[in-house]
């Protein structure tokens, strides 16, 4: 066992032994990988599949001949010549209609305009409001339900709560338009504080 501890050049014998064993291991594993790749390539070639295209044109990649696809179309056959009597006239019975009898396309009717409850939308100092009528006895007004706020006054001066004078316009915010009645009612007596 003297040869393991004896120095051979810069390294002892055991170090050279490890280097040789490591090189042999890497060489054998490299050969094993090459053999496995060659076996896989041989198996692929036996199945007609190749991953190495090389310089083979794409049109030659099939390994088995395939039948040509059937192409449908006109079929031409040779027939005997046809003789035509050029003195006989053939009347045309299927005359196309003149262009004046063609009906123009019908345009669809526009969609109905959305109905706005009340007398209309008014821009006021408080924002857009639905105008419900005038606070006068006997006037036709739209009632509002569901706790919708009601404003009295004109577009530039509105206040909530019962007015002190009559003849003012009645409004509700457009956010409450779904709570405005669809028909007017006669105001029996004007709203007044």
Phi, psi and omega in degrees: 000010179292331184289341178284326183265344181289141181277131173241098186074222183280350186237153175287169183299320181297325180292319177295325178297318178295320180296315180295317180296319178295317179296319179296319179299311182294322178295316181293321179291325176296316179296323180295318178295320178295320180294321179294319179293321178294321179295319179294320179293320179295321179293320179294321178293326179290336177268358179084015180249134179225132177264351180261099182283332181056230179248028178286130178296150184300328182290345181256024185278344180283144182262340179238144180290135179251146177292151178293141178291150179283129178248115179275148179176202180288140175247127182252131176233152178276129179236159178293153180296146181258132177263136183241134176274109185280356180271343181273129177261143180250121179287143177268120183257349182251075180281134176289150180292147176295155185294340181287344181269354178287136181276136176290152178296144180276134177276138180291150179291142179294152179295149180296144180291142179295141180276134179253120179293155182084196182268357178138175180262134182233136176274122182235179177294338179268002183109193180287131182232151175267120183279122185261346180139194182245137182281075179224142179300130180088356181284152175271116181234160174263125177280157180233142181234185174069022178077021178292139179290143180240133180243144177240147178136212175233179188300333182262352182212101181241148174215151179267154182100169183292136181283162177268341179234163178262172177089003179273156176285154179245131183228159166219147179300147182298339176296343180253015183300332179289352179256004179276137180297152182275346179231154181282160174228150180278128179281112182295314175217147183296146175289133183206142179283000000 
